[in-house]
Amino acid sequence: MVLAALLPRPAPADAAAPRFVIVPGGPLLSSLLDGTQAVTVRIAPFAMMDEPVTEAQFAAFVRQHPEWQRGHIAPLFAGPNYLAGWLTPADPGDAQAARHPVTGVSWFAARAYCDSLHAELPSWYQWEYAAAASSSSRDARADMTRRNAILAALMRATGQRPGLIGQRPANVYGLRDLNRLIWEWVSDYGAMFPEVNGDVGSAGSGSVLRLCGGAALAFRDPSDYALAERVAALSMLAPADSSPFVGFRCVRKPGDTP
């Protein structure tokens, strides 16, 4: 019995394979400024996971790749808070692991998970483009009712464990929980505010006051507080850091398969 308890458990049956949906391309007027200039970028079509990675999915990954388990992962790639809330290094101990977004993972671990699917973390522009959509519009960022609801949801969630995935309607692309549930890692997060972070390796070294001041100046609309809070939260993290409110999802080119 003792030996059996020490053996790795199989991946839970409810660790369903991630589902990718196509996000059509188009122009994006970014909410982030390039210096003092507004930026319009052309987004190529891409496929994005329709939901954040779940605890069950990430548990299946670390069972298959034990080098990414807590206690085995190299300190270069994860700090002491990595998967700190899990029951064991390979088991979240959560009856609803298939519907809880995984958090407490480092940028390095998130990138490794995506790589295992022959995918990658989205760029900021890809994430911003997808997250701009509502259930009825491809770009609902000017909708003040929606903007205020997102901010209110984030304020209520502060200090609490993220809720379950899929409690709100999907957006027009079929994507869920891009704005109100968790923050999400992006591939180039450390370059979003170079005047604050310098680079990814020095992320988190600046003071909160300096970060917030730099962030306000770097937005096309400084009154979009929910977006400012999201970017500030990511910008304060180094790539090996983990947060109980930061998860991720992956993207790939349309037509690519695992």
Secondary structure as UniProt FT lines:
FT   HELIX           2..6
FT   TURN            13..14
FT   STRAND          20..23
FT   STRAND          26..29
FT   TURN            35..36
FT   STRAND          40..43
FT   STRAND          46..49
FT   HELIX           55..64
FT   HELIX           66..68
FT   TURN            70..72
FT   TURN            75..77
FT   TURN            80..85
FT   TURN            89..90
FT   TURN            95..99
FT   HELIX           107..116
FT   TURN            117..118
FT   HELIX           124..131
FT   TURN            141..142
FT   HELIX           144..157
FT   TURN            158..159
FT   TURN            165..166
FT   TURN            172..173
FT   STRAND          183..184
FT   TURN            187..188
FT   HELIX           189..191
FT   HELIX           194..197
FT   HELIX           200..202
FT   TURN            203..204
FT   HELIX           208..217
FT   TURN            222..223
FT   HELIX           225..235
FT   TURN            239..240
FT   TURN            244..245
FT   STRAND          246..247
FT   STRAND          251..252
FT   TURN            254..255
//
